[in-house]
Amino acid sequence: MKYFNYCNSIFYVIYGLFGAFAPLSLASVLGWKLTHLGQHEMRAYCLFISAVGIILFLGTQKTNDQKIVLKSIIFITFSFLAGRILGLVLDGPGPTLTYLEILFETALISLGLVLLKQKKK
């Protein structure tokens, strides 16, 4: 469980830093076109994502009970998943990347839930 928590926290830190320092590159991967103001917003959101990763990393380091960190990762990942599904419902079909992200997030949530259930035994 601790390894899963560390891997997820590092992913959020790296993803956030990538978007903060290369917003146009991340936007391109995501299929977005950013204006000058959009770059500022992308940097802000990405640094927020990176900060969440740092909090998760420190939580993983500091606590003996990894369940709260794992539950946080599941909740955060579910929030991304819910936003994508809401987009599909309200905006219609999305690009292929959206469906791949949904699969990835579903797999991470499922693995997190399995780890959480194993910890209860």
Summary of the structure (lengths in Angstrom):
residues: 121
radius of gyration: 15.5
end to end distance: 13.4
largest distance: 51.8
contacts: 352
relative contact order: 0.15
helix: 87%
strand: 0%
